[in-house]
């Protein structure tokens, strides 16, 4: 049976202010240990696979879930991820040591974020295809810095901070090589490491009346 049909039937008997939201009901069923194996999504929408499911009991459980405000583990994890995404996206970073219009209320210490990229050396021989290391590096370096900054923000978030000051970058270049089975040397891809450093802080906005 289709979940949409169940919702429409129930809502036809209820006032608009207490109507069931199909998406919320579907999310509850998918995350429920009791009902998750009975629901499936197709081009026709959500479907209850087992016709023997007691719809009245299912709805009763759903109402109890809504009334109690209980969240399943999966729902809590989803909400935590969404909260983190918003907080990290709003996080301020600066190479300086303050933000105009804000005051620093707590210093939480030095943090860092790392990223690494590999650049191929190309092939030897008649059909050699050497790599332009400079071009390959510059095309990848921006992404590496962004990844390092993302880790830096994650580290700040883990400390409960909403900003990072004194941000700078360190770079390391590795030229790895190893012995091969013929006794010669095998040159592995170049490795370039990027580390973003900074100090995690908590800042708060200075209200206009405080400046007066």
VEXDREN-2710 file (C-alpha; in Angstrom, 1 decimal):
% VEXDREN-2710
k/r/px/py/pz
1/UNK/0.0/0.0/0.0
2/UNK/1.2/3.5/-0.8
3/UNK/2.1/5.8/2.1
4/UNK/0.5/8.7/0.2
5/UNK/-2.9/6.9/0.3
6/UNK/-2.6/6.3/4.0
7/UNK/-1.8/9.9/4.7
8/UNK/-4.6/11.2/2.4
9/UNK/-7.1/8.9/4.1
10/UNK/-6.1/10.0/7.6
11/UNK/-5.9/13.7/6.7
12/UNK/-9.4/13.6/5.2
13/UNK/-10.7/12.8/8.7
14/UNK/-8.6/15.4/10.6
15/UNK/-8.5/19.1/10.7
16/UNK/-5.8/20.9/8.6
17/UNK/-3.9/22.0/11.7
18/UNK/-3.3/18.4/12.7
19/UNK/-2.7/16.9/9.3
20/UNK/0.1/14.3/8.9
21/UNK/3.1/15.3/6.9
22/UNK/4.0/12.5/4.5
23/UNK/7.7/13.3/4.4
24/UNK/8.0/13.4/8.2
25/UNK/6.1/10.1/8.5
26/UNK/8.3/8.5/5.9
27/UNK/11.4/9.7/7.7
28/UNK/10.1/8.3/11.0
29/UNK/9.4/4.9/9.4
30/UNK/12.8/4.7/7.6
31/UNK/14.6/5.5/10.9
32/UNK/12.5/3.2/13.1
33/UNK/13.9/-0.1/14.1
34/UNK/10.3/-1.5/14.1
35/UNK/9.2/-0.3/10.7
36/UNK/12.3/0.4/8.6
37/UNK/12.2/-3.0/6.8
38/UNK/8.6/-2.5/5.8
39/UNK/9.0/0.8/3.8
40/UNK/10.5/1.2/0.3
41/UNK/10.7/4.2/-2.1
42/UNK/10.0/3.9/-5.8
43/UNK/8.8/6.1/-8.7
44/UNK/5.4/5.8/-7.1
45/UNK/6.6/7.2/-3.8
46/UNK/6.9/5.5/-0.5
47/UNK/5.3/2.1/-0.2
48/UNK/4.5/-0.2/2.8
49/UNK/5.8/-3.6/1.6
50/UNK/3.9/-5.8/4.1
51/UNK/0.2/-5.5/3.9
52/UNK/-0.1/-7.2/7.3
53/UNK/1.3/-4.1/9.0
54/UNK/-1.2/-2.7/11.4
55/UNK/-1.6/0.9/10.1
56/UNK/-3.4/2.0/13.2
57/UNK/-0.6/0.8/15.5
58/UNK/1.9/2.3/13.1
59/UNK/0.3/5.7/13.3
60/UNK/-0.1/5.4/17.0
61/UNK/3.6/4.9/17.3
62/UNK/4.2/7.8/15.0
63/UNK/2.0/10.2/17.1
64/UNK/3.8/9.1/20.2
65/UNK/7.1/9.8/18.6
66/UNK/6.0/13.2/17.5
67/UNK/4.5/14.0/20.9
68/UNK/7.6/12.9/22.9
69/UNK/10.0/14.7/20.7
70/UNK/12.1/11.5/20.6
71/UNK/14.8/11.4/18.0
72/UNK/16.3/8.2/16.6
73/UNK/20.1/7.9/16.6
74/UNK/20.1/8.5/12.8
75/UNK/18.0/11.6/13.2
76/UNK/20.3/13.0/15.9
77/UNK/23.3/12.3/13.8
78/UNK/21.7/14.0/10.8
79/UNK/20.8/17.1/12.9
80/UNK/24.3/17.2/14.4
81/UNK/25.9/17.1/10.9
82/UNK/23.6/19.9/9.7
83/UNK/24.4/22.0/12.7
84/UNK/28.1/21.4/12.2
85/UNK/27.9/22.3/8.5
86/UNK/26.1/25.6/9.3
87/UNK/28.6/26.5/12.1
88/UNK/31.7/25.7/10.0
89/UNK/30.3/27.6/7.0
90/UNK/29.7/30.7/9.2
91/UNK/33.1/30.4/10.9
92/UNK/35.4/33.4/10.4
93/UNK/39.1/33.0/9.7
94/UNK/41.9/35.6/9.4
95/UNK/45.6/35.8/9.0
96/UNK/45.3/38.8/11.4
97/UNK/44.6/38.6/15.1
98/UNK/41.2/40.3/15.4
99/UNK/37.9/40.9/13.5
100/UNK/36.4/44.3/13.0
101/UNK/33.2/44.6/15.0
102/UNK/34.0/41.6/17.1
103/UNK/35.7/40.9/20.4
104/UNK/37.6/37.8/21.3
105/UNK/36.2/36.3/24.5
106/UNK/38.2/33.1/24.7
107/UNK/41.4/31.7/23.3
108/UNK/41.3/27.9/22.9
109/UNK/44.8/27.2/21.6
110/UNK/46.9/26.4/18.6
111/UNK/45.3/24.1/15.9
112/UNK/46.2/22.9/12.5
113/UNK/44.8/21.1/9.5
114/UNK/46.7/19.0/6.9
115/UNK/46.3/18.0/3.3
116/UNK/48.6/16.2/0.9
117/UNK/48.6/15.8/-2.9
118/UNK/50.6/13.6/-5.3
119/UNK/52.0/14.7/-8.6
120/UNK/53.0/12.0/-11.1
121/UNK/56.5/12.0/-12.6
122/UNK/55.3/10.6/-15.9
123/UNK/56.7/7.7/-17.8
124/UNK/60.2/6.9/-19.1
125/UNK/61.1/5.3/-22.5
126/UNK/60.3/5.9/-26.1
127/UNK/56.7/6.9/-25.3
128/UNK/57.8/9.1/-22.4
129/UNK/55.2/11.5/-21.1
130/UNK/56.9/13.6/-18.5
131/UNK/54.8/15.6/-16.1
132/UNK/55.0/19.4/-15.9
133/UNK/55.4/19.4/-12.1
134/UNK/54.8/23.1/-11.8
135/UNK/51.6/23.1/-13.8
136/UNK/50.3/20.0/-12.0
137/UNK/51.2/21.4/-8.6
138/UNK/49.6/24.8/-9.1
139/UNK/46.4/23.2/-10.3
140/UNK/46.2/21.1/-7.2
141/UNK/47.5/23.5/-4.6
142/UNK/44.3/25.5/-4.3
143/UNK/42.3/22.4/-3.5
144/UNK/45.0/21.3/-1.0
145/UNK/44.8/24.6/0.8
146/UNK/41.0/24.4/0.9
147/UNK/41.2/20.9/2.3
148/UNK/43.7/22.0/5.0
149/UNK/41.5/25.0/5.9
150/UNK/38.4/22.7/6.1
151/UNK/40.4/20.5/8.6
152/UNK/41.4/23.6/10.5
153/UNK/37.8/24.7/10.9
154/UNK/36.8/21.2/12.0
155/UNK/39.5/21.4/14.7
156/UNK/38.1/24.7/15.8
157/UNK/34.6/23.5/15.8
158/UNK/35.6/20.5/18.0
159/UNK/36.9/23.0/20.6
160/UNK/33.6/24.9/20.5
161/UNK/35.1/27.9/18.7
162/UNK/33.6/30.0/16.0
163/UNK/36.7/31.7/14.5
164/UNK/40.4/31.2/13.8
165/UNK/43.0/33.9/13.9
166/UNK/46.7/34.1/12.8
167/UNK/46.1/31.6/10.0
168/UNK/49.2/30.7/7.9
169/UNK/50.4/27.8/5.8
170/UNK/53.4/25.5/5.9
171/UNK/54.5/23.5/2.9
172/UNK/56.6/20.3/2.6
173/UNK/57.9/18.6/-0.5
174/UNK/58.8/14.9/-0.5
175/UNK/60.7/13.0/-3.3
176/UNK/59.9/9.4/-2.4
177/UNK/61.8/6.6/-4.0
178/UNK/62.4/2.9/-3.3
179/UNK/64.4/-0.1/-4.6
180/UNK/62.8/-2.3/-7.2
181/UNK/63.2/-6.0/-7.8
182/UNK/66.0/-5.5/-10.3
183/UNK/68.1/-3.6/-7.8
184/UNK/67.4/-0.3/-9.4
185/UNK/65.5/2.7/-8.1
186/UNK/61.8/3.3/-8.5
187/UNK/60.8/7.0/-8.2
188/UNK/57.4/7.4/-6.7
189/UNK/55.1/10.4/-7.3
190/UNK/56.1/13.6/-5.8
191/UNK/54.2/14.4/-2.5
192/UNK/53.4/17.9/-1.5
193/UNK/52.0/18.5/2.0
194/UNK/50.1/21.6/3.1
195/UNK/49.4/22.5/6.7
196/UNK/47.1/25.3/7.8
197/UNK/47.9/26.7/11.2
198/UNK/46.0/29.1/13.5
199/UNK/44.6/29.9/16.9
200/UNK/41.0/28.8/17.7
201/UNK/39.0/31.5/19.4
202/UNK/35.4/32.4/20.4
203/UNK/34.3/35.8/19.3
204/UNK/31.1/37.8/19.9
205/UNK/29.8/40.8/18.0
206/UNK/30.1/44.2/19.5
207/UNK/26.7/45.8/19.7
208/UNK/26.3/49.3/18.4
209/UNK/25.3/50.8/21.8
210/UNK/28.6/49.6/23.3
211/UNK/30.5/51.8/20.8
212/UNK/28.6/54.9/21.8
END
